[in-house]
Amino acid sequence: MSNESVLVLAGGPDAERDVSIHSAGAIAGALRDAGRTVHLHTINEPTLEELRDLPGDTVFPALHGRWGEGGRLQDLLDSLGRPYAGSGPRAARLAMDKIATKSVAATLNIATSPSVLLDPADDVAPIGFPFVAKPVFEGSTVGLVICRGENDWTDARALAHDPRRPYMLEPFACGRELTVGMIPGPGGLRALAPIEIAAADGLYDYEAKYNRDDTTYIVDPELPAGIASTIQRQTAELADRLGIRDLCRADFILDDDQCAWLLEINTMPGFTGHSLVPMAARAEGIEMPELCELILRSALARAASGAGVLQQSQPA
């Protein structure tokens, strides 16, 4: 193993700050177990100069949300000049934008429901109930509202009045919730086995993800023929088209007609005790130290090859 020290970044200004802090702590511990010298720092919204003052030869930015995962931190990390894990600024922005992700998925013939921007000044719902209202640039179902009638629609419009946090609407999809993680493999990213998620009350929201212990997870569940390989292939195709690097996770709903509908893709999925990429990797015998080391080595190999922002695969 090379002797590069690692700066693990936690926190950030986004709604998922607490999740980031837990993820970063787990990553830092895993990299220490892998033999790395690790510097764990909790940040808010640092300047380039403040980042430059932090120790570490390479960077593992374990931030979730628009600023930390959606391109702005990645801009700073590119300017910093140190190798870092995860996607570059362009891919990060596209993947954080759920509407843009859906548009790219459609060009790949990946099923994804139509969506529209929410206009909080319009008191008439543009699509039929039930539908989902959620922020375009958030993860972990932060701010999600299921609109089953006019009262829910009023609540969603109230939440969407902040112009810095636009909301989108899409039909409410019923079915089995599936997720596919990707990690470094020979020649690029490779898909892990799908995980089926069954929330106790039927909604896999922020509470079910991070604060409750009654959510059931099934790694490599029994699925209709061809579904697992299809969503693995679609996740790989979407990640490639967006230019995603090192890791990601895509979420799907499998409906009663056995059609898997893409919900979104995440470029820095969680690494908490409930998180799904580490869970799927563990099912293959890849424990957290090896997983985090694989991701870090992918970033180091890219830096050693001289692959910069302009040499990455470009989204269509």
N, C-alpha and C positions, 0 to 999 in steps of 0.2 A: 504493500500500500504506500502511496505517496504521502508526504507529510503536510499537505495543505491543511491549514486550519479553516474552520467553517464558522461563518457568522449566520446564526439562525435568527430571523426577524419575526417578531410576534406583535400582535396588537393591531395598530392602524386606527384610522378614524371611522371605520365603517360599522354598520349594525352588528356584524359578526365578530366584533373585537374579542369578546370572551371566548368564543369558539377558537379563534386564532391563537389565543394565549395557550389554551389547552393543546391544540395541535402542535404548536411550536415546542412546548415542553416535552411532548412525546417524541418529536423528531430529534430534539437535542439529546435526550436520554438515549435514544436508539443509536445516534451517531457516536456518542461517547462509548456505548457498548461495542460499537464496531471498531473502536480504536482511534477515533478522530479527536483532535483538540477542538472543542466547541465553545463559542462565545454566543450566549443567548441574550438578546436585547429586545426589550419591549419598546416600541416606538409609537408615535402618534402620526404625524405627517411631516417627516423631517425634510430639511433642505439637502441638496447634494453635498454641501460642506459638512453637515452634521453626519450624513451617512459615511462620508470619506473618513471621518474621525473614528469610526467604529472599527474594531479589529476583525481580522478574518481574511484569508486569501480568496475564499469562495463564499458565495451567499446562498442560503436556502431560505427564500422568502415565504414563510408559512402564513400569509395573510389571506383573508377571505373578504370578498366584497369589492365594490366598484373601484375604490382608490388602490387598494392593495393587490387586487387580482385582475383589474380591468384596464391596465395599461399605464397608469400614471406612475406607479412605483417602478414598473419595468422601464419607463423612459429614464428615470434616475439611475437605475442599475446599469443600463447601457452606457450612460454618461460616466458612471463610476469606473467602468472598465474592468471590473472583476467578473470572472465566470459566475453565473447564477443558474439555479435550477428553475425549471418551468418555462413557460412560453414567453416569447418576446412581445413587445408592445402591440403590434398589429393583431396578432392572433388573440392576445388577451382582450383587446377591445371588442373584436368580433364575437368571441365566445361569451363575453359578459352581456352583450346586447342580444336578448332573447329573440327579438324580431329579426335581427340580422342573421342569427344562427338558423332560424327557421327558413329564411330565404335561401341561404346556402344549401341547407338540407334538401329543399325542394328541387334544386338543380341536380341533385344526386338521386332523385326519385325516392327519397326517404319520406315515409308518411309522417306528416306533422299537421296539426290542426290549424286552420286559418286564424289569424289574430288581427286585432285592430287596436290603435291607441285609444285610451280613454280620454274623452274631453270632459273635464269636470264642470264646464259651464253648460253642458247639455244634460237636461234631466231625463232624457229618453234613452233607454238602453239600446245600443245599436245592434245587439244580437239577442237571441231569445234565451230566456232562463231555462235551465241553470247554466251559469257560466262562471269562470274564474277570473278575478281581477288580481293582478300582481304587478309589482314593480318590474320595469324592463331591465334594470341594472342591479338587482339584488339576487342573493342566493339563499339557500336554507329556508325557503318559503317565508322569508321575512316580509311582513306586510300583506300576506295573501288573504283574500276574502273570497269565499264561495258565495256567489250571488244566486240565491234560490227565489228571491222575490224583491219587491220594491224597497223594503227596509234594508236589505243587504246592499242593494244598489246605492242607496243614499249613503251608507257607511263607506262604500268604496270610493264614491265621489269626494267625500270629505277627506279621505286619506290622500287622494290624488291632487289636491289643490296646491301642493308644493311643486313649482315648475322644475325644481332640481331633481325631482324624483318621479318621472313620468310612469304612468301605469298602462298596462295592456290588458286586453280582454281576449279570452279564448273559450270555446265551448268546454263545459265540464266533462272530463273523460272518465268513464267508469271502467274498471277492470283490474287486472293484476299489475302491481307496480314492480318494475324490473330495472336493474341498473347494471351497467357494464363498465368496469375500470380498465384502464390501459397503463402499462408500465414499460420501462425499457426492455427490449429483447434484441435478439440478433438482427442487425440491420434497421432498427427503428422501434417504434412502439408495438407492443403485442397486447392482445385482449385477454383479460382474465375471464374466468367463468362468471356468468350472470349471477346476481343475487336477487331473490324475490323478497320484497318488504311487505309485511302485513302489520299495519298499525292497529292497535286494539280497538280504536273507535272509527277506523276506516280512513282517517286523514293523517298522512305522514307529514305533519307540520313541524315547526321548530321544537315544540315541546316533546313530540314523539321522537324526534331525532336525538335530542341532547339531554332532556331532563326527566324522561320516563324510562322505566325498565320493562314495559309490557309490550314493546314492539318485537315482532318475530322476524328473524332473518333466516332465509334458507339459501345456502350457497349451492349453485348448480342445481336448481329445482327441476322437477319433472315438468317439461313443457311440451307442447305439440311439436311434431317432427319439423325440424328446420328452423324453429324460432330462435333458439340459442345462437346458432351459427349466423343467422340473418342479422340479429342485433349486434353481434360481435363485429361482423363485416361492416355494417353501417356505421358503427362507432369509429372504426378504423378509417373508413372513407371520409367521414366528416372531419375527424381530427386532422387527417392529411390535407384536406382541402382548406381548412382554416389555418393550417401552419402550426398546429399545436405541438409542443415539445415535452418530452420527459414523462409526463403523466397527465391523465384526465379521467373523467367519469361522465358517462351519458346516461340519462334517465328516460325510461319509456313506460307507457301504459299499454298492456296487452288487452284488447277488448274482447267481447264475447264472440266476435267473428274471426278471432285469431289474427288480428292485425295489430302490429306493434307501432304505436304512435310516439315519435320523439317529443320529449318535453323540453330538454335543455342539455347543455354540455358544460362541465366545470373544468377549468384549467388548473385549479389548486384545490382538489377535494380535501375533506377533513382527514385528520390523523388522530382523532380522539378515540376513546375507548369504544364508541359506538360506530366509528367510521367504516365505510364500506370497502374502499380500496385495500386498506390493510387486512380487512376480514377476508376478502377474496384471495389476496396473496398468501395469507396464512394457510388457507385451505390447500394451497399448492406446496406447502412446506417452506414458504418464504416468510420468515419472521421480520419484525420491524427493523432490526439493525441491518439485515441484508437488503430489505426493501429501500430504506433511506440511502444506503450506500449505492445501490443500483442507480437511483435517481441522481445522486451527486456525481457518480462516475460518468453518467451520460452528459451532464453539463461540462465536466472537465474534458471529456473526449471532444466535445464540440469546440471548446476553446482551443484545445491542442491542435485541432485540424484547421483552425483559422476561420471557422464558419461564423460570420457575423450576421447582423440583421439583414443585410442585403443579399446574403447567400442562403437564407432560410427558404424553404418552400413557401411560395406566395399564395395566399387565398385567391380564389377566383372572383 
